[in-house]
Amino acid sequence: MNIDYDHAKARHPLSVPRAAMPQIFLEAAPHSLLDVGCGIGTWLKTAQELGVSEVFGVDGVAIPPERLLISASLFRQHDLTRPLNLGRKFDVIICFEVAEHLDEQFAPTLIHSLVAHADTVFFSAACPGQDGQHHVNCQWPGYWQEKFNECGYACTDEMRWRIWADERIDPWYRQNLFTARRQPERAGHEPRIAPVIHPANLQTLVDGPFPDFVRRVEAGEKPMSWYAKGLLKAILGKSRRQLLGK
């Protein structure tokens, strides 16, 4: 599946993972790490700097070797709407701001690909209303928590609050990040991850991308599936209001 996403148009500063990763791996860096949706490899390069000896990156978009910050031998392009099987497991997986780029029908496939490769997953995905390239399935963390629960993983947003006030880290990571761990006995019984908006992200949504988001919607730049889903929700919402006399 061809995802309409251009990494050249996205911000990839090394300063963000360099600020975040020491806090994510507060106790000790893992031996091996897989980044699903790795882009040009900023998080992987930072992991190498922290002493992670085995890293590997997967992305649904082709990345020219000269743009990669890691060796091309450590990167694989893979259609993330299809199951991923690398034939091995890793200590840790990171999957940051990736899931929203896949149509909702492929959400279970992505989660199953993640849990097939590690018992610990650090995960974040765009919330509803968060603009970006090809954002077609923006959901609150609780949506993804349920998908991890179905695979026997319990989730916590402790990491979110650890980095909440760190202005070196982009607000969408501070807002959306949570941890999923293989704990079948707890999966589904742990507290639900609350839907919250980081103040810095709210400011960005209102003053920055929101007007451009409206322009893009009106110009027909969103995928057809996005318009179809939005129209159906609007019709259903209007029908409910009319039945209630509102």
C-alpha positions in Angstrom: 0.0 0.0 0.0 1.4 3.4 -0.9 1.2 5.8 2.0 1.1 9.5 1.0 4.0 10.6 3.3 7.2 12.5 2.5 9.9 12.3 5.2 11.6 15.2 3.6 8.7 17.5 4.6 8.9 16.3 8.3 11.0 17.5 11.1 13.7 15.0 12.1 15.9 16.8 14.7 18.3 14.6 16.7 17.8 16.9 19.7 14.3 15.4 20.4 15.4 11.7 20.8 18.6 12.8 22.5 16.4 14.5 25.2 13.8 11.7 25.4 15.7 8.5 25.2 17.7 8.9 28.5 14.3 9.3 30.2 12.7 6.4 28.5 15.6 4.2 29.4 16.1 5.7 32.8 17.5 2.5 34.4 19.5 0.9 31.6 19.6 0.9 27.8 18.3 -2.3 26.2 20.6 -4.6 24.3 18.4 -4.6 21.1 15.8 -2.1 19.8 13.5 -2.1 16.8 12.0 1.1 15.5 8.8 0.6 13.5 8.2 3.7 11.4 11.8 4.8 11.9 11.9 7.5 9.1 15.5 8.5 8.5 16.6 6.8 11.8 17.0 9.7 14.3 15.8 7.5 17.2 18.0 4.6 16.1 21.1 6.8 15.9 20.4 8.1 19.3 20.0 4.6 20.6 23.4 3.7 19.2 24.8 6.7 21.0 23.4 5.5 24.3 25.1 2.1 23.8 22.3 0.0 22.4 24.3 -2.6 20.5 21.6 -4.0 18.1 19.2 -1.6 16.3 17.0 -2.1 13.3 14.5 0.1 11.6 11.4 -0.5 9.5 9.4 2.1 7.6 6.6 1.9 5.1 8.2 4.6 2.9 11.4 4.2 0.9 14.3 6.1 2.4 17.3 6.9 0.1 20.4 5.4 1.7 22.2 8.7 1.7 19.4 10.2 3.9 19.6 7.4 6.5 21.4 8.2 9.8 22.1 4.5 10.3 23.7 1.9 8.0 21.4 0.9 5.1 21.9 -2.7 6.2 19.9 -1.8 9.4 16.9 -0.6 7.5 14.0 -2.4 5.7 11.1 -0.9 3.8 7.9 -2.8 4.6 4.3 -2.2 3.9 3.0 -1.8 7.4 -0.5 -2.7 6.4 0.8 -6.2 6.0 2.1 -8.4 8.8 5.8 -7.9 9.7 8.0 -10.9 10.4 11.7 -10.2 10.9 12.4 -13.7 12.3 13.6 -12.5 15.7 12.6 -10.7 18.8 14.0 -7.5 20.3 14.3 -6.3 23.9 12.3 -3.2 23.1 10.2 -1.7 20.3 9.5 2.0 19.7 6.7 3.0 17.4 6.2 6.8 17.6 3.5 8.7 15.7 3.1 6.1 13.0 -0.2 4.3 13.6 -2.3 7.3 12.5 -0.9 7.1 9.0 -2.6 3.7 8.4 -6.4 3.3 7.6 -8.3 2.0 10.7 -8.8 -1.5 9.2 -5.0 -2.0 9.4 -4.7 -1.0 13.1 -4.8 -4.6 14.4 -2.2 -5.7 11.8 0.2 -3.0 13.1 -0.3 -3.9 16.7 0.2 -7.6 16.0 3.4 -6.9 14.1 4.7 -5.0 17.1 3.9 -7.6 19.8 5.3 -10.3 17.6 8.8 -8.8 18.0 9.1 -7.6 21.7 7.5 -7.9 25.1 7.9 -4.2 25.7 6.6 -1.5 23.3 6.9 2.3 23.7 4.1 3.6 21.6 2.5 6.9 20.6 0.0 7.9 18.0 -1.7 11.1 17.0 -4.9 12.1 18.9 -8.1 13.2 17.2 -7.7 16.6 15.5 -3.9 16.4 15.5 -2.9 17.4 12.0 -0.1 15.9 9.9 0.6 14.2 6.6 -1.9 11.4 5.8 -3.4 11.4 9.3 -6.3 9.0 8.6 -6.8 7.2 12.0 -6.2 9.6 14.8 -7.3 8.0 18.1 -7.0 8.6 21.8 -4.5 6.3 23.6 -7.4 4.2 25.1 -8.2 2.9 21.6 -4.7 1.6 21.2 -4.6 0.3 24.8 -7.5 -2.0 24.0 -5.7 -3.4 21.0 -2.7 -4.1 23.1 -4.9 -5.6 25.8 -6.3 -8.0 23.2 -2.8 -9.3 22.6 -2.1 -9.8 26.4 -0.3 -6.5 27.0 -1.0 -4.1 29.9 -0.3 -0.4 29.4 0.8 2.5 31.5 1.3 6.2 30.7 3.9 6.7 33.4 6.4 7.7 30.7 4.0 10.5 29.5 4.2 12.3 32.8 8.0 11.7 33.2 8.6 13.8 30.0 5.5 16.1 30.2 7.4 19.2 31.2 10.5 18.7 29.1 10.3 21.4 26.4 13.1 19.9 24.4 10.7 17.1 23.4 7.9 17.8 20.8 4.5 18.1 22.6 2.9 15.2 20.6 5.4 12.8 22.2 4.8 14.2 25.6 1.1 13.9 25.2 0.7 10.6 23.5 3.5 8.3 24.7 2.7 5.2 26.7 4.2 1.8 27.4 2.8 -1.6 26.6 4.2 -4.8 28.3 3.4 -8.4 27.9 1.4 -9.1 31.1 -1.5 -11.4 30.2 -2.7 -11.6 33.8 -3.1 -7.7 34.0 -4.1 -7.0 30.4 -7.4 -5.2 30.3 -7.6 -4.8 34.1 -5.1 -1.9 34.4 -6.3 1.7 34.6 -7.5 3.2 31.3 -5.1 5.8 29.8 -6.8 9.2 30.0 -7.3 11.3 26.8 -5.5 14.5 27.5 -4.2 17.4 25.4 -0.8 18.9 26.2 -1.1 22.7 26.6 1.8 23.2 24.1 0.0 20.9 21.6 -3.3 22.7 22.0 -1.6 26.1 21.3 -0.1 24.6 18.1 -3.5 23.1 17.0 -5.3 26.4 17.4 -2.7 28.9 16.2 -0.8 26.9 13.7 -2.0 23.8 11.7 -5.7 24.2 12.4 -6.4 26.9 9.7 -4.2 25.0 7.3 -6.0 21.8 8.2 -9.4 23.4 7.3 -7.9 24.6 4.0 -6.6 21.2 3.2 -10.0 19.6 4.0 -11.8 22.1 1.8 -9.3 21.6 -1.0 -9.9 17.9 -1.1 -6.4 17.0 0.0 -7.5 14.3 2.5 -7.9 10.7 1.4 -11.3 9.7 0.1 -11.8 7.3 3.0 -11.3 10.2 5.4 -14.2 12.2 3.8 -16.4 9.1 3.6 -15.9 8.3 7.3 -16.4 11.9 8.4 -19.6 12.3 6.3 -21.1 9.2 7.8 -20.3 10.3 11.4 -21.8 13.7 10.7 -25.0 12.2 9.3 -25.4 9.9 12.2 -24.7 12.7 14.7 -27.2 15.0 13.0 -29.8 12.2 13.0 -29.3 11.6 16.8 -29.7 15.3 17.5 -32.9 15.5 15.5 -34.3 12.5 17.3 -33.6 14.2 20.6 -35.2 17.4 19.3 -32.0 19.4 19.4 
